[in-house]
Amino acid sequence: EFGTNGIQNIDYDNKFDVGRAIGLQQDGKIIVSGKSDNNFAISRLNTDGSLDTSFGNVGKVVYNIGEFEDCFDLKIQPDDKIVLAGSTSFYSEIDSNLLEYSYVLIRLLPDGALDPSFGNNGIVIKDFGDYYQIFRTLSILENGQILAAGDADRGSSDAFVAMRFNENGSIDTSFANGGMFQYSFPSISSSCRAVDIQSDGKIVLAGSSGFFSKQMAIIRLLPDGSIDPSFSTEGSLLISVLGNSDEAYSINIQENDKILIAGHAMVEQGDFDFALVRLNTNGTLDNSFGIEGKTTKAIFGHEICYTSILQTNGNILLIGTSQGKIAIVRYDQNGQLDHNFGMDGILTSASIQNEGDVFNAQKSIASLKKTIFICGYGKVNTAFDFIVLGISSSLELGIVDQNKSVLGMIYPNPIRSEATLNFELLKAQAVSISLVDPSGNIIQRFIQNKRMNPGSHSVLLDCADIPNGAYFIQLKTESRSQAIQIFKND
């Protein structure tokens, strides 16, 4: 079992801690990074969620570079070295009251110590004179080079930025214009949040552009860092999903080099849905996917999608939050909801903590039984902590039949001693309700092949004797099966 009820908090001395990125080392240990107050903060967890005391200072390290720092992404190299990307700031030499922000890369040895073979004792700082310069995302290339991307406030407008670094941290001057690519969309406000590499080495950047009304913004570069004129209109593309305000947070490149862009789209002021778009290799919308290349999903309201995972079977996971709950939506390769997953393609957890959020996710290696690790932050007592959740993705139950759905909802969740399961049947069917652990083993049967009439039903579930932990309620009928994740905590 991971953590407590599938959740692990990481506290850095009662400070304001924000977890933003997560990765896995070769042995399955979990690296989490973000910021603690205004410093880079990194932790390593064992596979059960406990702090790995052999890493840094009892499982945690903090690095103070300048005045205010933030870490937005991390990647694990094949040798288990850890690369972090973000920003730092220093007071201006011209105006002592003005903070100037610079790009930052940090590389750590597998044990959390700064890597002396990288940059200046493990740290690379780049300042090109723009006011606000930040790396938000990075990728480790096959040749060991590091591609970092983000954005810069250039005064009159923001720009997407990408740079390529050699293994020792020096900038690769053969890339783009002396090592750096910059591109400004027509709007004065733009932000680059994701990067991925196609099989032919072309580089896809995604984020948003717009001030009040944003659009998904995508750019494709050739391997040498020049813009790719064969992609959309002269290498760049703006997409409106629902016509209000849309943001892209994640990219996945499929085996055929089609491009998946995940994020969220505004339905009305203050309310967003998960959004997923697929592009053909030339940058046009793929009309065979979803509805004219786009699909959106509402859950509880105010959905924010922060990341996506492309599974080995081609299914697509969108991960984020919905009204304070972790939310995972799974689509098949054609952009249709996978009704075998969770409840009609949606898996949600109980609220993690008040005033928290989720920023990134990473699927585990196979030996960890298909666990998806999600990191973010939440309020614990009076302070904010890193929060890591371990959610099993191995429970893939049911038969696809959209015309015979069973809509189920359980409350309260987490459960103390008992809970109520509400569901609706569209026709008379035999119903079975069981408690299942994350590995798919049945722990308790509540109802076994009971004939029920069409309509709404409520079943009281006695969970008093169940140990604390994370489980699934499996609701099976003659036509399909659904799983609802619950947490027992008395």
C-alpha positions as CSV (number, residue, x, y, z in Angstrom):
1,E,0.0,0.0,0.0
2,F,1.2,3.5,-0.8
3,G,1.3,6.1,2.0
4,T,-1.8,6.4,4.1
5,N,-5.0,5.5,2.1
6,G,-2.9,6.0,-1.0
7,I,-1.8,9.5,0.0
8,Q,1.6,10.8,1.2
9,N,2.3,14.3,2.5
10,I,5.8,15.8,2.4
11,D,6.4,18.7,4.8
12,Y,9.4,21.0,4.6
13,D,9.5,22.5,8.1
14,N,6.0,23.9,8.1
15,K,6.6,26.2,5.1
16,F,4.6,26.9,1.9
17,D,5.4,23.8,-0.1
18,V,4.1,23.3,-3.7
19,G,4.7,20.0,-5.5
20,R,4.8,20.5,-9.3
21,A,6.6,17.5,-10.9
22,I,7.2,13.8,-10.4
23,G,9.3,11.1,-11.9
24,L,10.5,7.5,-11.4
25,Q,14.0,6.2,-11.1
26,Q,15.0,2.8,-12.4
27,D,14.3,1.0,-9.1
28,G,10.8,2.5,-8.9
29,K,11.7,5.2,-6.3
30,I,9.7,8.4,-6.7
31,I,11.2,11.8,-7.2
32,V,9.0,14.8,-6.4
33,S,10.0,18.4,-7.0
34,G,8.6,21.9,-6.6
35,K,9.2,24.7,-4.2
36,S,9.4,25.3,-0.5
37,D,8.7,28.9,0.3
38,N,10.9,30.4,-2.4
39,N,13.5,27.6,-2.9
40,F,13.8,24.5,-5.1
41,A,12.7,21.5,-3.1
42,I,13.1,17.8,-4.0
43,S,12.2,14.6,-2.2
44,R,12.6,10.9,-2.9
45,L,10.0,8.4,-1.7
46,N,10.3,4.6,-1.5
47,T,7.7,2.6,-3.4
48,D,5.5,2.5,-0.3
49,G,5.5,6.3,0.0
50,S,7.8,6.6,2.9
51,L,10.7,9.1,2.6
52,D,14.0,7.5,1.4
53,T,16.4,8.6,4.1
54,S,19.4,7.8,1.9
55,F,18.4,10.8,-0.3
56,G,19.6,14.2,0.7
57,N,18.8,15.2,4.2
58,V,16.5,12.4,5.4
59,G,14.8,12.1,2.1
60,K,14.6,15.9,1.2
61,V,16.9,18.6,-0.3
62,V,16.4,22.3,-0.7
63,Y,18.5,24.6,-2.9
64,N,18.6,28.3,-2.5
65,I,20.0,30.1,-5.6
66,G,18.7,33.6,-5.6
67,E,15.9,35.5,-4.0
68,F,12.8,33.7,-5.3
69,E,12.8,30.3,-7.1
70,D,10.3,27.9,-8.5
71,C,10.7,24.5,-10.0
72,F,8.2,23.5,-12.7
73,D,9.4,20.3,-14.2
74,L,11.8,17.4,-13.7
75,K,13.0,14.5,-15.8
76,I,15.0,11.4,-14.8
77,Q,18.0,10.5,-17.1
78,P,18.7,6.9,-17.9
79,D,21.6,7.0,-15.3
80,D,19.1,8.2,-12.7
81,K,20.5,11.7,-12.5
82,I,17.7,14.2,-11.9
83,V,17.2,17.3,-14.1
84,L,15.1,20.2,-12.8
85,A,13.8,23.2,-14.7
86,G,12.4,26.5,-13.4
87,S,13.4,30.1,-12.6
88,T,15.3,32.2,-10.1
89,S,15.5,35.9,-9.4
90,F,18.0,38.5,-8.3
91,Y,17.6,42.2,-7.5
92,S,18.5,44.4,-10.4
93,E,21.9,46.1,-10.4
94,I,20.2,49.2,-11.9
95,D,17.2,49.3,-9.5
96,S,17.6,47.6,-6.2
97,N,13.8,47.3,-5.8
98,L,13.4,45.4,-9.1
99,L,13.5,41.6,-9.3
100,E,14.8,40.1,-12.5
101,Y,14.0,36.5,-13.3
102,S,16.3,34.1,-15.1
103,Y,16.0,30.6,-16.5
104,V,17.4,27.8,-14.4
105,L,18.4,24.2,-14.9
106,I,19.7,22.0,-12.0
107,R,21.1,18.5,-12.3
108,L,21.4,16.3,-9.2
109,L,23.2,13.0,-8.7
110,P,20.9,10.1,-8.0
111,D,21.4,10.6,-4.2
112,G,20.2,14.3,-4.4
113,A,23.6,16.0,-4.3
114,L,24.4,18.6,-7.0
115,D,26.2,17.2,-10.0
116,P,29.6,18.9,-10.3
117,S,29.9,17.8,-14.0
118,F,26.9,20.0,-14.9
119,G,27.1,23.8,-15.4
120,N,28.5,25.6,-12.4
121,N,28.5,22.9,-9.7
122,G,25.2,21.5,-10.9
123,I,23.4,24.7,-11.7
124,V,22.9,26.6,-15.0
125,I,21.5,30.1,-15.0
126,K,20.6,31.9,-18.3
127,D,19.7,35.6,-18.5
128,F,19.0,37.1,-21.9
129,G,17.9,40.5,-20.6
130,D,14.1,39.9,-20.6
131,Y,12.2,40.8,-17.5
132,Y,10.6,37.4,-16.7
133,Q,12.4,34.3,-18.0
134,I,11.1,30.9,-16.9
135,F,11.6,27.2,-17.9
136,R,8.3,25.3,-17.5
137,T,9.0,22.0,-19.2
138,L,11.9,19.9,-20.5
139,S,12.8,16.7,-22.3
140,I,15.9,14.5,-22.2
141,L,16.9,13.7,-25.8
142,E,18.2,10.3,-27.0
143,N,21.8,11.7,-27.3
144,G,21.7,12.9,-23.7
145,Q,21.1,16.6,-24.5
146,I,18.5,18.5,-22.6
147,L,15.8,20.5,-24.3
148,A,14.2,23.1,-22.0
149,A,11.2,25.3,-22.9
150,G,9.2,28.0,-21.4
151,D,8.4,31.7,-21.9
152,A,9.8,35.2,-21.5
153,D,8.3,38.6,-20.9
154,R,10.0,40.7,-23.6
155,G,8.2,43.9,-22.6
156,S,6.0,44.5,-25.6
157,S,4.9,40.8,-25.7
158,D,5.6,37.4,-24.3
159,A,7.5,34.7,-26.3
160,F,7.7,30.9,-26.4
161,V,11.3,30.0,-25.7
162,A,13.2,26.7,-26.3
163,M,16.9,26.0,-25.6
164,R,19.1,22.9,-26.1
165,F,21.9,22.1,-23.7
166,N,24.8,19.7,-24.0
167,E,25.3,17.0,-21.3
168,N,27.7,19.2,-19.4
169,G,25.1,22.1,-19.2
170,S,26.7,24.3,-21.9
171,I,24.2,25.7,-24.4
172,D,24.2,24.1,-27.8
173,T,24.9,27.0,-30.1
174,S,24.0,25.0,-33.2
175,F,20.4,25.0,-32.1
176,A,18.1,27.8,-33.5
177,N,19.7,31.2,-33.0
178,G,22.8,30.6,-31.0
179,G,21.1,28.0,-28.9
180,M,17.8,29.7,-28.3
181,F,14.5,29.7,-30.2
182,Q,11.9,32.5,-29.5
183,Y,8.5,33.1,-31.0
184,S,5.8,35.6,-30.3
185,F,2.1,35.0,-31.1
186,P,0.0,38.0,-32.0
187,S,-1.3,38.4,-28.4
188,I,0.9,40.2,-25.9
189,S,0.4,37.3,-23.4
190,S,1.6,33.7,-24.1
191,S,2.8,30.8,-22.0
192,C,4.6,27.6,-23.1
193,R,3.9,24.7,-20.8
194,A,4.7,21.4,-22.7
195,V,7.2,19.9,-25.1
196,D,7.5,16.6,-26.8
197,I,9.7,15.1,-29.5
198,Q,8.4,13.3,-32.6
199,S,10.1,10.1,-34.0
200,D,11.8,12.2,-36.7
201,G,13.3,14.6,-34.1
202,K,10.9,17.4,-34.7
203,I,10.0,19.4,-31.6
204,V,6.4,20.3,-30.6
205,L,5.7,23.1,-28.1
206,A,2.3,23.8,-26.6
207,G,0.7,26.3,-24.3
208,S,-1.7,29.2,-24.6
209,S,-1.8,32.6,-26.1
210,G,-4.3,35.4,-25.3
211,F,-5.0,37.9,-22.6
212,F,-8.7,37.6,-21.6
213,S,-9.7,35.0,-24.2
214,K,-6.9,32.4,-24.6
215,Q,-6.4,29.9,-27.3
216,M,-4.3,26.7,-27.3
217,A,-1.0,27.6,-29.0
218,I,1.2,25.1,-30.8
219,I,4.6,25.4,-32.5
220,R,6.6,22.8,-34.3
221,L,10.4,23.1,-34.8
222,L,12.8,21.2,-37.0
223,P,15.5,19.2,-35.1
224,D,17.9,22.2,-35.6
225,G,15.6,24.6,-33.8
226,S,14.2,26.4,-36.8
227,I,10.5,26.7,-37.2
228,D,8.9,23.9,-39.4
229,P,7.1,25.6,-42.4
230,S,5.3,22.3,-43.2
231,F,3.3,22.5,-39.9
232,S,0.0,24.4,-40.1
233,T,0.6,28.0,-41.1
234,E,4.3,28.7,-41.2
235,G,5.0,26.4,-38.2
236,S,2.5,27.7,-35.6
237,L,-1.2,27.1,-34.8
238,L,-3.9,28.6,-32.6
239,I,-6.9,26.4,-31.6
240,S,-10.2,27.4,-30.1
241,V,-11.9,24.4,-28.5
242,L,-15.2,25.9,-27.2
243,G,-14.7,29.4,-28.4
244,N,-14.2,31.0,-25.0
245,S,-10.8,30.5,-23.4
246,D,-8.6,27.4,-23.8
247,E,-5.2,26.3,-22.4
248,A,-2.9,23.5,-23.4
249,Y,-0.8,21.8,-20.6
250,S,0.4,18.5,-22.1
251,I,1.5,16.9,-25.3
252,N,1.7,13.3,-26.3
253,I,3.1,12.1,-29.6
254,Q,1.4,8.9,-30.9
255,E,3.3,6.1,-32.8
256,N,2.1,7.5,-36.1
257,D,3.4,11.0,-35.1
258,K,-0.1,12.4,-34.7
259,I,-0.1,15.0,-31.9
260,L,-2.4,14.9,-28.8
261,I,-2.8,18.2,-27.0
262,A,-4.5,18.1,-23.6
263,G,-5.7,20.9,-21.4
264,H,-9.0,22.6,-20.5
265,A,-11.6,24.7,-22.2
266,M,-13.8,27.4,-20.8
267,V,-17.6,26.6,-20.9
268,E,-18.6,29.9,-19.2
269,Q,-16.8,32.3,-16.9
270,G,-15.1,30.4,-14.1
271,D,-16.1,26.9,-15.4
272,F,-13.8,24.7,-17.5
273,D,-14.0,21.2,-19.0
274,F,-11.2,18.8,-19.7
275,A,-10.2,19.2,-23.4
276,L,-8.3,16.9,-25.8
277,V,-7.3,17.7,-29.4
278,R,-5.6,15.6,-32.0
279,L,-3.6,17.0,-34.9
280,N,-2.4,15.3,-38.1
281,T,1.3,15.5,-38.7
282,N,0.8,18.6,-40.9
283,G,-0.9,20.5,-38.1
284,T,-4.5,20.1,-39.3
285,L,-7.2,18.9,-36.9
286,D,-7.8,15.1,-37.2
287,N,-11.5,14.8,-38.0
288,S,-11.4,11.0,-37.2
289,F,-10.8,11.9,-33.6
290,G,-13.6,12.9,-31.2
291,I,-15.8,15.5,-32.9
292,E,-13.8,17.2,-35.7
293,G,-10.5,16.6,-33.9
294,K,-11.7,17.8,-30.4
295,T,-13.4,16.3,-27.4
296,T,-14.3,17.8,-24.0
297,K,-15.5,16.3,-20.7
298,A,-17.3,17.8,-17.7
299,I,-17.2,16.0,-14.4
300,F,-18.3,17.9,-11.3
301,G,-17.6,21.3,-12.6
302,H,-14.5,23.6,-12.9
303,E,-12.3,20.9,-14.4
304,I,-8.6,21.7,-14.8
305,C,-6.4,19.2,-16.8
306,Y,-2.7,19.5,-15.9
307,T,-1.2,16.5,-17.6
308,S,-1.9,13.4,-19.8
309,I,-0.4,10.0,-20.2
310,L,-0.4,7.9,-23.4
311,Q,-0.7,4.3,-22.4
312,T,1.0,1.4,-24.2
313,N,-2.3,0.2,-25.7
314,G,-3.0,3.6,-27.1
315,N,-5.5,4.8,-24.5
316,I,-5.1,8.3,-23.3
317,L,-5.4,9.4,-19.7
318,L,-6.2,13.1,-18.8
319,I,-5.4,13.9,-15.2
320,G,-6.3,17.0,-13.2
321,T,-8.9,18.3,-10.7
322,S,-12.6,18.7,-10.6
323,Q,-14.0,20.7,-7.6
324,G,-11.1,19.8,-5.4
325,K,-11.0,16.1,-6.3
326,I,-8.4,14.3,-8.3
327,A,-10.0,13.4,-11.7
328,I,-8.8,11.0,-14.3
329,V,-10.6,10.6,-17.7
330,R,-9.6,7.8,-20.1
331,Y,-10.2,8.0,-23.9
332,D,-9.6,5.3,-26.5
333,Q,-7.4,5.9,-29.6
334,N,-10.3,7.5,-31.4
335,G,-11.2,10.1,-28.8
336,Q,-14.2,8.3,-27.3
337,L,-14.6,7.8,-23.6
338,D,-13.4,4.3,-22.5
339,H,-16.4,3.1,-20.5
340,N,-14.4,0.1,-19.1
341,F,-12.4,2.6,-17.0
342,G,-13.8,3.8,-13.6
343,M,-17.4,5.0,-14.0
344,D,-18.1,5.6,-17.6
345,G,-14.5,6.5,-18.3
346,I,-14.0,8.7,-15.3
347,L,-12.2,7.9,-12.0
348,T,-12.3,10.4,-9.2
349,S,-10.9,10.4,-5.7
350,A,-12.0,12.1,-2.5
351,S,-10.7,15.6,-1.9
352,I,-7.0,15.5,-1.2
353,Q,-6.9,18.5,1.2
354,N,-8.5,21.9,1.3
355,E,-7.2,24.6,-1.0
356,G,-4.9,22.2,-2.9
357,D,-4.2,21.4,-6.5
358,V,-2.6,18.8,-8.8
359,F,0.2,19.6,-11.3
360,N,1.7,16.5,-12.8
361,A,1.5,12.8,-13.0
362,Q,3.8,9.9,-14.0
363,K,2.8,6.3,-14.8
364,S,5.0,3.8,-13.0
365,I,7.2,1.0,-14.3
366,A,5.5,-2.4,-14.7
367,S,6.8,-3.8,-11.5
368,L,4.7,-1.3,-9.5
369,K,1.5,-2.9,-10.8
370,K,0.5,-0.1,-13.1
371,T,0.2,2.5,-10.4
372,I,-0.2,6.1,-11.5
373,F,1.6,8.6,-9.2
374,I,0.2,12.1,-9.1
375,C,1.7,15.0,-7.3
376,G,0.4,18.4,-6.2
377,Y,-0.1,20.3,-2.9
378,G,-2.7,20.8,-0.3
379,K,-3.3,22.5,3.1
380,V,-2.4,20.3,6.0
381,N,-3.3,21.9,9.4
382,T,-1.9,25.5,9.0
383,A,0.7,24.9,6.2
384,F,0.8,23.6,2.6
385,D,2.6,20.4,1.9
386,F,3.6,18.4,-1.2
387,I,1.0,15.7,-1.8
388,V,1.6,12.5,-3.7
389,L,-1.1,10.0,-4.6
390,G,-0.7,6.5,-5.8
391,I,-3.7,5.3,-7.8
392,S,-4.0,1.9,-9.4
393,S,-4.8,1.8,-13.1
394,S,-4.9,-2.0,-13.2
395,L,-8.7,-2.3,-12.4
396,E,-10.1,-2.2,-15.9
397,L,-13.5,-3.8,-15.5
398,G,-16.6,-4.2,-17.6
399,I,-18.0,-4.6,-21.1
400,V,-18.4,-1.6,-23.4
401,D,-22.1,-0.9,-24.0
402,Q,-23.1,2.8,-23.9
403,N,-26.8,2.0,-24.3
404,K,-26.9,0.0,-21.1
405,S,-25.0,2.1,-18.7
406,V,-25.3,2.0,-14.9
407,L,-24.7,5.3,-13.3
408,G,-23.4,5.0,-9.8
409,M,-22.4,7.4,-7.0
410,I,-21.2,6.6,-3.5
411,Y,-21.2,8.8,-0.4
412,P,-19.7,9.7,2.0
413,N,-16.2,9.2,0.6
414,P,-13.9,8.7,2.5
415,I,-16.0,6.1,4.4
416,R,-16.0,5.6,8.2
417,S,-18.3,2.7,8.9
418,E,-21.0,2.7,6.2
419,A,-21.7,4.3,2.8
420,T,-24.6,4.5,0.4
421,L,-24.3,3.5,-3.2
422,N,-26.9,5.1,-5.5
423,F,-27.3,3.9,-9.1
424,E,-29.8,3.7,-11.9
425,L,-30.8,0.7,-14.1
426,L,-32.3,1.3,-17.5
427,K,-33.8,-2.2,-17.5
428,A,-34.3,-5.1,-15.1
429,Q,-31.0,-6.9,-14.4
430,A,-29.1,-9.1,-12.0
431,V,-26.8,-6.9,-9.9
432,S,-23.7,-7.7,-7.9
433,I,-21.8,-5.3,-5.7
434,S,-18.4,-6.1,-4.3
435,L,-15.5,-4.5,-2.5
436,V,-12.3,-4.9,-4.5
437,D,-8.7,-4.1,-3.6
438,P,-6.4,-2.2,-6.1
439,S,-5.1,-5.6,-7.4
440,G,-8.6,-6.7,-8.4
441,N,-9.1,-9.2,-5.5
442,I,-12.6,-9.3,-4.1
443,I,-12.5,-8.4,-0.4
444,Q,-16.3,-8.5,0.4
445,R,-19.5,-9.2,-1.5
446,F,-22.4,-6.9,-0.6
447,I,-24.9,-8.2,-3.1
448,Q,-24.6,-11.3,-5.4
449,N,-26.7,-11.6,-8.5
450,K,-29.8,-9.9,-7.1
451,R,-32.6,-9.2,-9.6
452,M,-33.5,-5.5,-9.6
453,N,-36.1,-3.6,-11.5
454,P,-35.5,-0.5,-13.7
455,G,-35.1,2.8,-12.0
456,S,-33.1,4.4,-9.2
457,H,-31.7,2.3,-6.3
458,S,-29.9,2.9,-3.1
459,V,-27.8,0.2,-1.3
460,L,-26.3,0.7,2.2
461,L,-22.8,-0.8,2.4
462,D,-21.5,-2.0,5.8
463,C,-17.8,-1.2,5.8
464,A,-17.2,-1.2,9.5
465,D,-14.9,-4.3,9.5
466,I,-12.8,-3.2,6.5
467,P,-9.2,-2.0,7.3
468,N,-8.4,1.5,6.4
469,G,-7.1,2.0,2.8
470,A,-7.9,2.5,-0.8
471,Y,-10.5,0.2,-2.5
472,F,-12.9,0.0,-5.4
473,I,-16.7,-0.6,-5.2
474,Q,-17.4,-2.9,-8.2
475,L,-20.9,-2.6,-9.5
476,K,-21.8,-5.4,-12.0
477,T,-24.9,-6.1,-14.0
478,E,-25.7,-8.4,-16.9
479,S,-24.6,-5.8,-19.4
480,R,-21.5,-4.1,-17.9
481,S,-19.3,-3.5,-14.9
482,Q,-18.1,-0.3,-13.3
483,A,-15.6,0.6,-10.5
484,I,-15.8,3.5,-8.1
485,Q,-12.7,4.3,-6.0
486,I,-13.3,4.8,-2.3
487,F,-11.1,5.4,0.7
488,K,-11.8,3.8,4.1
489,N,-10.6,6.0,7.0
490,D,-12.2,5.6,10.4
